[in-house]
């Protein structure tokens, strides 16, 4: 599924160079299947093993063996075959097809086969497909090529596309992550004319309802209580429509109930929400638990909001290290350095902060209490109050980055990005 299928053209201006989507395609997680891989080379086995550790294959059970097609034939003479078999072969021509014929003799009905070969020959590919092989991949491979091939086999092409999930988390309390999440959701819905649902997962203290001047009687807590009941009809009843393209899945923000979040329920609800809109903003509370970790690592894009102080620096570095280890095949998280330039407050310089965490902040927002305070108290978005200001320009820039609307290779885009960063660092 191409990312373009999830997007709508901007209404206020035709697409310009640099508007082409560059974000990776959004793929549905592969269902709970069993995968066996038989490799000729340790390098291929290593790549497949790394693919199996990816979040999109987390539900699948993958085992890697050595020995190629012959080892697979010997194993399945006495054992049932799994849902999917990956086999690597250095052979070509008659030898390769004879080995595949032997494998077909021991395969159970319904088992899919992907062949990894070393011949980049369209005639070989066509003959394999003719003989019933489900996919042919040419080595060397990357983990994402393995993931995409498996996903194509097990995701219904007629199923509705899933939306891009963008998770926002603060490096510390009060960093402004929720405010940023809500404003980015607003920006995507108004500037890009994409349908957006903002999900507020801070059940006792969530501020999405306040920021949009809404007081819904129902919301996401009702869905999390009984996720098996959630369908399109119930979801539509629980959502609060803020504009033509923006809906809110609000938190109850009450303290007379105990909210024991269940990771499986949260995942189930978010999957249903992602099937209804192109963009889902996930506003995570500043707590660390099994469910918040799972939701964060499962998102398509991650935004960490930090302040220029030591606690934010440490926590941001820890989150980045965790994400790098758990998501080796995904793009790096976006770091937003917020509230920079508070008078008389000692701060870590932006350059030192970036050097310490190992990546450049995507956006640096200056301290502007009047603007943010007024927006918060009025239940308005920053763009509504200051449509031509630098902060609004920065929020639009981040929204475009998250939705893949800025093509980095273009020289004009690169210079624009550099200029914007300089503006905000002068802030």
C-alpha positions in Angstrom: 0.0 0.0 0.0 1.5 3.3 -1.0 1.5 6.2 1.5 0.0 8.4 -1.2 -3.3 6.4 -0.9 -3.7 7.8 2.5 -3.3 11.5 1.6 -5.4 14.3 0.1 -4.1 17.3 -1.8 -3.8 20.6 0.0 -6.7 22.9 -0.8 -5.0 26.2 -0.3 -2.1 25.7 -2.8 -1.2 23.2 -5.5 1.6 20.7 -4.6 5.0 22.2 -5.0 8.4 20.6 -5.4 9.1 18.9 -2.0 5.5 18.1 -1.4 6.0 14.5 -2.5 5.6 12.0 0.3 8.8 10.6 1.6 7.7 8.7 4.7 7.9 4.9 4.6 4.7 3.1 3.6 2.5 2.2 6.5 2.1 -1.6 6.7 -0.3 -3.6 8.8 1.3 -5.9 11.3 1.6 -9.5 10.0 -0.8 -11.8 11.8 0.2 -14.6 14.2 1.8 -17.1 11.8 4.7 -19.5 11.9 7.7 -18.8 9.6 10.6 -21.1 9.0 13.7 -19.9 7.1 16.3 -22.1 5.5 19.5 -20.3 4.5 22.6 -21.1 2.6 24.6 -18.1 4.0 24.8 -16.9 7.6 24.5 -13.3 6.3 21.1 -14.0 4.9 20.0 -15.7 8.2 21.1 -12.7 10.1 19.1 -10.3 7.9 16.0 -12.6 8.3 16.5 -12.8 12.1 16.7 -9.0 12.3 13.5 -8.7 10.2 11.8 -11.1 12.7 12.6 -8.7 15.5 10.8 -5.8 13.8 7.6 -4.5 15.3 5.6 -5.4 12.2 6.5 -9.1 12.6 6.2 -9.1 16.4 3.2 -11.4 16.3 4.8 -14.0 14.0 6.9 -16.8 15.3 10.1 -17.0 13.2 12.8 -19.7 13.3 16.0 -19.6 11.1 17.8 -22.7 10.0 20.9 -23.3 7.8 21.1 -25.8 5.0 18.9 -24.2 2.2 16.2 -26.1 0.3 17.6 -29.6 1.0 17.4 -29.0 4.8 13.8 -27.9 4.4 12.9 -31.0 2.4 14.5 -33.3 5.0 12.7 -31.6 7.9 9.2 -31.7 6.4 9.3 -35.3 5.4 8.5 -36.1 9.0 6.9 -32.8 10.2 4.1 -30.5 9.2 5.0 -27.4 7.3 4.5 -23.9 8.8 2.4 -21.1 7.3 5.4 -19.7 5.5 8.7 -21.1 4.3 11.7 -18.9 3.3 14.4 -20.8 1.4 17.7 -19.5 0.0 19.5 -21.2 -2.9 22.6 -20.4 -4.8 21.5 -22.8 -7.6 20.0 -21.8 -10.9 18.2 -23.3 -13.8 17.2 -27.0 -13.7 18.9 -27.6 -10.4 16.9 -24.9 -8.6 13.6 -26.0 -10.0 14.3 -29.7 -9.2 15.0 -28.7 -5.6 11.8 -26.7 -5.5 9.8 -29.6 -6.9 11.1 -31.8 -4.1 10.0 -29.1 -1.6 6.6 -29.0 -3.1 6.2 -32.7 -2.5 6.5 -32.3 1.2 4.6 -29.0 1.7 1.1 -29.1 3.2 -1.8 -27.3 1.5 -1.9 -23.7 2.3 1.8 -23.2 3.0 3.4 -20.3 1.2 6.9 -20.3 -0.1 9.3 -17.4 -0.7 12.6 -18.1 -2.5 15.7 -16.0 -2.0 18.0 -16.4 -4.9 21.1 -14.8 -6.4 19.9 -14.6 -10.1 18.4 -11.3 -11.1 16.6 -12.7 -14.0 12.9 -12.0 -14.9 12.5 -15.3 -16.7 13.5 -17.1 -13.5 11.0 -15.1 -11.5 8.2 -15.8 -14.0 8.9 -19.5 -14.0 8.9 -19.7 -10.2 5.5 -17.9 -10.0 4.2 -20.2 -12.7 5.2 -23.2 -10.6 3.5 -21.9 -7.5 6.2 -20.0 -5.6 4.6 -17.0 -3.9 7.5 -14.6 -4.1 11.1 -14.5 -5.4 13.6 -12.1 -3.8 17.1 -11.4 -5.0 20.0 -11.4 -2.5 21.5 -9.4 -0.8 18.4 -8.2 1.1 17.6 -5.7 3.8 15.3 -6.5 6.7 12.6 -4.2 5.3 12.5 -6.2 2.0 11.8 -9.3 4.0 9.1 -7.5 6.0 7.4 -6.0 3.0 7.4 -9.4 1.2 5.8 -11.2 4.1 3.3 -8.4 4.6 2.2 -8.5 1.0 1.4 -12.2 1.4 -0.7 -11.9 4.5 -2.4 -8.5 4.3 -5.6 -8.5 2.3 -5.1 -6.1 -0.7 -8.8 -5.3 -0.6 -8.8 -4.4 3.1 -9.0 -0.7 3.9 -5.6 1.1 4.4 -4.5 1.9 7.9 -3.6 5.4 9.0 -0.2 6.6 10.1 0.1 6.6 13.9 2.2 9.4 15.4 3.0 9.0 19.1 3.8 12.0 21.2 5.6 11.7 24.6 7.2 14.2 26.9 10.7 13.7 28.1 9.5 15.0 31.5 6.3 16.3 32.9 5.3 19.8 31.7 7.4 19.7 28.6 4.4 20.5 26.4 4.0 17.2 24.6 0.2 17.2 24.8 0.0 20.8 23.5 2.3 19.9 20.7 0.3 16.8 19.8 -3.0 18.7 19.7 -1.6 21.5 17.6 0.0 19.1 15.1 -3.3 17.2 14.8 -5.0 20.5 14.1 -2.4 21.5 11.5 -2.5 18.2 9.6 -6.3 18.4 9.5 -6.5 22.1 8.4 -3.4 22.6 6.3 -3.3 19.2 4.6 -7.0 18.5 4.7 -6.4 15.0 6.1 -8.9 13.3 8.4 -7.3 13.1 11.9 -8.3 11.5 15.2 -6.5 12.7 18.3 -6.5 9.9 21.0 -5.9 11.2 24.5 -4.5 8.3 26.6 -3.9 10.2 29.8 -7.2 9.0 31.2 -7.3 10.8 34.5 -5.6 14.1 33.5 -5.9 14.4 29.7 -6.2 17.9 28.3 -7.4 17.3 24.8 -11.0 18.2 25.7 -9.9 21.4 27.3 -7.6 22.4 24.4 -10.4 22.0 21.9 -13.1 23.5 24.3 -15.0 20.2 24.4 -16.6 18.4 27.3 -17.6 14.9 25.9 -19.8 12.6 28.0 -18.1 9.6 26.5 -14.7 8.9 25.1 -11.7 6.5 24.9 -12.2 5.1 28.3 -15.5 3.5 27.2 -13.7 1.9 24.3 -10.9 0.6 26.4 -13.3 -1.0 28.9 -14.8 -3.2 26.3 -12.5 -3.2 23.1 -14.3 -6.2 21.7 -17.5 -4.1 21.3 -15.7 -1.3 19.4 -16.8 -1.0 15.7 -17.3 1.8 13.3 -20.7 2.6 14.7 -19.7 2.8 18.3 -16.5 4.6 17.4 -18.5 7.3 15.6 -20.7 7.7 18.7 -17.7 8.0 21.1 -15.8 10.5 18.9 -16.2 14.3 19.3 -16.1 16.1 15.9 -14.1 19.3 16.2 -14.1 20.2 12.5 -14.7 18.6 9.1 -11.4 16.7 9.3 -10.6 16.5 13.0 -12.2 14.3 15.6 -11.3 13.8 19.3 -11.1 10.6 21.2 -11.1 12.3 24.6 -10.0 11.2 28.0 -12.6 11.3 30.8 -10.2 13.4 33.1 -11.9 12.3 36.3 -10.5 10.8 39.4 -13.4 8.8 40.8 -12.5 5.8 38.6 -9.5 3.6 38.6 -7.9 3.3 35.2 -5.9 0.1 34.9 -4.8 0.2 31.3 -4.5 -3.0 29.4 -1.9 -3.2 26.7 -3.8 -5.6 24.5 -7.0 -3.5 24.8 -5.1 -0.3 23.9 -3.5 -2.0 20.9 -6.9 -3.3 19.7 -8.6 0.1 20.0 -5.8 1.9 18.2 -5.9 -0.6 15.4 -9.6 0.0 14.8 -9.1 3.8 14.9 -6.3 3.5 12.4 -8.6 1.8 9.9 -10.9 4.8 9.8 -8.6 7.8 9.1 -5.2 8.5 7.4 -3.6 10.0 10.5 -3.9 9.1 14.2 -2.3 11.3 16.8 -1.5 9.3 20.0 -1.1 11.6 23.0 0.8 9.5 25.6 1.0 10.5 29.3 4.3 11.0 31.0 4.3 7.6 32.7 6.4 4.5 32.0 4.6 1.2 32.0 4.2 -1.9 29.8 1.4 -0.4 27.8 3.0 3.0 27.2 6.2 1.4 26.1 4.3 -0.9 23.7 2.2 1.9 22.2 5.3 4.1 21.8 7.3 1.4 20.1 4.4 0.4 17.8 3.9 3.9 16.4 4.9 4.7 12.8 6.4 8.0 14.0 7.6 9.1 17.4 7.9 12.7 18.7 9.7 13.4 22.0 9.1 16.8 23.5 11.9 18.0 25.8 13.1 21.2 27.6 16.7 22.4 27.6 17.5 21.0 31.1 19.4 18.0 32.5 16.5 15.8 33.3 15.0 16.2 29.8 18.5 15.5 28.3 18.9 12.3 30.3 15.3 11.1 29.6 15.5 11.9 25.9 18.7 10.0 25.5 17.3 7.0 27.3 14.2 7.0 25.1 16.3 7.4 21.9 18.6 4.5 23.0 15.6 2.3 23.7 13.9 3.2 20.4 17.1 2.6 18.4 17.5 -0.9 19.8 13.8 -1.9 19.5 13.2 -0.3 16.0 16.3 -0.7 13.9 14.3 -0.6 10.6 12.4 2.6 11.4 13.3 6.3 11.0 14.7 8.1 14.1 12.3 9.8 16.4 11.7 13.5 16.1 12.9 15.6 19.0 11.3 18.9 19.7 13.1 21.2 22.1 10.4 23.4 23.7 10.4 26.5 25.9 13.8 27.6 24.9 15.0 31.0 26.2 13.2 31.3 29.6 14.5 34.6 31.1 17.1 34.1 33.8 16.8 30.3 33.7 20.1 28.4 33.1 19.7 26.2 30.0 21.7 23.6 28.1 22.5 25.2 24.7 20.7 23.6 21.7 24.0 22.5 20.1 25.2 20.8 23.3 21.8 19.2 23.8 21.9 17.8 20.2 25.5 16.6 20.6 24.6 14.7 23.8 21.5 12.9 22.4 23.2 12.2 19.0 20.6 13.8 16.7 19.5 17.3 15.7 16.2 18.5 17.1 13.6 18.6 14.3 12.2 21.8 15.8 13.2 24.3 18.4 10.4 26.4 19.9 11.1 29.6 21.9 9.5 30.3 25.2 6.3 32.2 24.5 4.0 32.1 27.6 1.6 34.7 26.3 0.8 32.9 23.1 0.6 29.4 24.6 -1.2 30.5 27.8 -3.8 32.4 25.9 -4.4 29.4 23.5 -4.7 27.1 26.5 -7.1 29.2 28.5 -9.3 30.0 25.4 -9.4 26.4 24.2 -7.8 27.4 20.9 -5.0 26.3 18.7 -1.8 28.3 18.1 -2.6 28.7 14.4 -5.9 30.2 15.3 -4.3 32.9 17.4 -1.2 33.6 15.4 -1.6 32.2 11.9 1.5 34.0 10.5 3.8 33.7 13.5 7.1 31.8 13.7 5.7 29.3 16.1 2.9 28.4 13.7 5.4 28.2 10.9 7.4 25.7 13.0 4.3 23.6 13.7 3.5 23.4 10.1 7.0 22.4 9.3 6.9 19.6 11.8 3.5 18.4 10.6 4.9 18.2 7.0 7.9 16.2 8.3 5.7 13.7 10.1 3.5 13.2 7.1 6.3 12.9 4.6 5.6 16.1 2.8 9.1 17.5 2.7 11.5 15.8 0.3 15.0 16.2 1.8 17.0 15.6 -1.4 15.6 18.8 -3.0 18.1 21.7 -2.6 15.4 24.2 -2.0 13.9 22.1 0.7 17.2 21.6 2.4 17.8 25.4 2.5 14.3 26.0 3.8 14.9 23.5 6.6 18.2 25.0 7.6 16.7 28.5 7.5 13.8 27.5 9.7 16.1 25.9 12.3 18.2 29.0 12.4 15.2 31.2 12.9 14.0 29.1 15.9 17.4 28.8 17.5 17.6 32.6 17.4 14.0 32.5 18.8 
